[in-house]
Amino acid sequence: MADIRLDKFLADAGAGTRSTVKIIIKKGRVTVNDVIVKKSDIKVNTEKDTVCLDGKKLIYNEFEFFMLNKPQGVVSATTDANDKTVIDLITEEKRRDLFPVGRLDKDTEGLLIITNDGKLANNLLAPGKHVEKKYFASVEGSVTAETVKLFAEGLDIGDEKPTEPAKLTVIKTYIEDSGDVNDNIISDMTRGDIKSNIEITITEGRYHQIKRMFKAVGMKVLYLKRLSMGKLYLDESLKPGEYRRLTEEEVKLLSEK
């Protein structure tokens, strides 16, 4: 990492906004290699210099990575005039340049990566990279072998071209409060009485894609949760709305195909 201004170092290390840290520096609360520094524009080396605030060493990381279990009712944005955003859920001291990698619908739950690494985000989202994203869903109706075949072939959802092939796996088909459905009675019931739990893996991220795919086959998504992105899986110990920093190993997973 090249040398950077002291005020940027402090801001990126979570000490406050650029304007706030300028005041902190002027007050003599910051030392560089044990020497009090009161000028914001001096350059420090992020790897060699020791920067302390009120005697506490600050750790500089060029990039930050969080795993969030996104809850329903929160929007995947950095700011929003009406709704709480996924960035608002990161309550600890954090960089001001964080953003969500891709979007989950407001009513969708599950894995969302929060970072400030634009290159990594582009590699995960670029259509040509074909990064797999796995979801769990509950849908109205019975997902049949024919449905699985249609998803594997790609569906017309009203865009310029059909969707890329998607892998659809049926976990179970059931009637609410009645357990699993016996195949020989499905034909005697209306589709609305039957529900299916499925897993679906896609390599795109079109607007409302999964909901539109099921709509194309006459079905409705009742619940949707993202389970994985690339080789990174949601930590199921995280409750909706909870988050944690990614480990070094998990960051490496995001860079693997």
Secondary structure, DSSP 8 states (H G I E B T S, - for coil): ---EEHHHHHHHTTS--HHHHHHHHHTT-EEETTEE---TT-EE-TTT--EEETTEE----S--EEEEEE-TT-BSSS--SSS-BTTTT--SS--TT-EESS---TT-EEEEEEES-HHHHHHHH-GGG---EEEEEEEES---HHHHHHHHH----SSSS-----EEEEEEEEETTTEE--HHHHTTS-GGG-EEEEEEEES---TTHHHHHHHHTT--EEEEEEEEETTEE--TTS-TT-EEE--HHHHHHHT--
